Amino acid sequence: MAERILQRRTGVSGRCLPKGRYDALKWIDDPYLWNVLPWKEYLGFKAIKAAIPDPPDAGTQKNWSGRSGMELGAAVIETYRLLHDKLRRHLDKPFEECAMLDYGCRWGSVLRYFMKDVPLRNLHGCDPHKGIIQVAQRSNPHADIVFIVLRKK
């Protein structure tokens, strides 16, 4: 059903979405429909799947979040929906003019949801765990994700 809605709303038939470009997805204002796309657990729409970076493997997701796949997506979409709604209500400019920092981003599950709202060059994440940074960078190749060092005083 989601694929029929996508095709009807965007005209995307699985071959016209340029890699790494999410402008064709900006019309999606239903967070639950948007929740389906980043996890890539659907048939068809090869162009959309090719444009959206792969999430980490299920084991990595589970180790860092306690869940994986659409089960994790159900929790993350609620965080996204809450942040998105609050920011839209209180920002004095559109998302296209904003930058986002996810402090303690782990592998970037929340950042992935904002890739259609905030310009990719303005998505930033950081985490104090060095081991997860490379995973986050692979899962969010267009975002700026860095390792931070926390120091005790």
C-alpha positions as CSV (number, residue, x, y, z in Angstrom):
1,M,0.0,0.0,0.0
2,A,2.8,2.4,0.9
3,E,4.3,1.9,-2.5
4,R,1.1,2.7,-4.3
5,I,0.8,5.9,-2.3
6,L,4.4,6.9,-3.0
7,Q,4.0,6.2,-6.7
8,R,0.7,8.2,-6.9
9,R,2.1,11.2,-4.9
10,T,5.5,11.4,-6.4
11,G,5.3,9.7,-9.7
12,V,8.4,7.7,-8.6
13,S,8.2,4.3,-10.3
14,G,11.4,2.9,-9.0
15,R,13.9,4.5,-11.4
16,C,13.9,8.3,-11.2
17,L,15.1,9.2,-7.7
18,P,18.7,10.3,-7.9
19,K,21.1,8.6,-5.5
20,G,21.5,10.5,-2.2
21,R,18.7,13.0,-3.0
22,Y,15.7,13.2,-0.8
23,D,13.8,16.1,-2.2
24,A,11.3,13.8,-3.9
25,L,10.4,12.6,-0.4
26,K,9.7,15.9,1.3
27,W,6.0,15.7,0.7
28,I,5.7,12.8,3.2
29,D,4.1,14.4,6.2
30,D,2.8,11.1,7.7
31,P,5.5,10.0,10.1
32,Y,4.3,6.4,10.0
33,L,4.6,6.2,6.2
34,W,8.1,7.9,6.5
35,N,8.9,5.2,9.1
36,V,8.8,2.5,6.5
37,L,11.4,4.0,4.1
38,P,14.6,4.2,6.2
39,W,14.4,0.6,7.2
40,K,14.1,-0.7,3.6
41,E,11.9,-3.6,4.6
42,Y,9.6,-3.3,1.6
43,L,9.4,-4.7,-1.9
44,G,9.9,-2.6,-5.1
45,F,11.0,1.1,-5.4
46,K,14.6,0.1,-6.1
47,A,15.5,3.8,-6.7
48,I,14.3,4.9,-3.3
49,K,16.1,1.9,-1.6
50,A,19.3,2.8,-3.5
51,A,19.1,6.5,-2.4
52,I,18.6,5.7,1.2
53,P,21.7,4.5,3.0
54,D,21.5,1.0,4.6
55,P,21.0,0.8,8.3
56,P,23.5,-1.2,10.3
57,D,22.9,-5.0,10.6
58,A,20.2,-6.2,13.1
59,G,22.8,-7.3,15.7
60,T,24.4,-3.8,15.8
61,Q,21.0,-2.2,16.1
62,K,20.0,-4.5,18.9
63,N,23.3,-4.1,20.8
64,W,22.9,-0.3,20.7
65,S,19.1,0.1,21.0
66,G,17.7,-3.1,22.4
67,R,15.7,-3.7,19.3
68,S,16.1,-3.9,15.5
69,G,14.3,-3.3,12.2
70,M,10.8,-2.1,12.2
71,E,10.5,-2.8,16.0
72,L,13.2,-0.2,16.6
73,G,11.6,2.0,13.9
74,A,8.4,2.1,15.9
75,A,10.2,3.6,18.9
76,V,12.4,5.9,16.8
77,I,9.5,7.3,14.8
78,E,7.9,8.5,18.0
79,T,11.1,10.4,19.0
80,Y,11.2,11.8,15.5
81,R,7.5,12.8,15.5
82,L,7.9,14.5,18.9
83,L,11.0,16.4,17.9
84,H,9.6,17.3,14.5
85,D,6.4,18.6,15.8
86,K,8.0,20.6,18.7
87,L,10.6,22.1,16.4
88,R,8.1,23.0,13.7
89,R,6.0,24.8,16.3
90,H,8.8,26.7,17.9
91,L,11.3,27.4,15.1
92,D,11.2,30.9,13.5
93,K,12.4,29.5,10.2
94,P,11.7,26.4,8.0
95,F,13.6,23.2,8.4
96,E,15.4,23.9,5.1
97,E,17.3,26.7,6.9
98,C,18.2,24.8,10.0
99,A,21.0,22.6,11.3
100,M,20.5,19.7,13.6
101,L,22.9,18.2,16.1
102,D,22.2,14.8,17.6
103,Y,24.5,14.6,20.7
104,G,25.0,11.0,21.7
105,C,23.8,9.8,18.3
106,R,24.9,6.2,18.6
107,W,24.6,4.9,15.0
108,G,22.4,7.8,13.9
109,S,18.9,6.2,13.9
110,V,17.2,9.5,14.7
111,L,19.3,11.5,12.2
112,R,18.1,9.2,9.4
113,Y,14.6,10.4,9.9
114,F,15.6,14.1,9.4
115,M,17.3,13.5,6.1
116,K,14.2,14.6,4.2
117,D,13.6,17.7,6.4
118,V,17.0,19.2,7.0
119,P,19.7,19.8,4.3
120,L,22.1,16.9,4.5
121,R,25.1,19.3,5.0
122,N,23.3,20.5,8.1
123,L,22.8,17.1,9.8
124,H,25.4,16.6,12.5
125,G,25.9,13.9,15.1
126,C,28.5,13.1,17.7
127,D,29.1,10.3,20.2
128,P,31.7,9.6,22.9
129,H,31.9,5.9,21.9
130,K,34.6,5.6,19.2
131,G,33.4,2.2,18.0
132,I,30.0,3.3,16.9
133,I,31.2,6.4,14.9
134,Q,32.1,4.4,11.8
135,V,28.8,2.6,11.9
136,A,27.0,5.9,12.2
137,Q,29.0,7.4,9.3
138,R,28.1,4.4,7.0
139,S,24.5,4.6,8.0
140,N,24.4,8.4,7.5
141,P,27.0,9.1,4.8
142,H,25.8,12.6,4.1
143,A,25.7,13.7,7.7
144,D,28.7,15.1,9.6
145,I,29.2,12.5,12.4
146,V,32.3,12.8,14.7
147,F,33.8,11.2,17.8
148,I,34.0,13.4,20.8
149,V,36.2,13.0,23.9
150,L,34.6,13.6,27.2
151,R,36.9,14.7,30.0
152,K,36.4,14.5,33.7
153,K,37.2,17.7,35.6
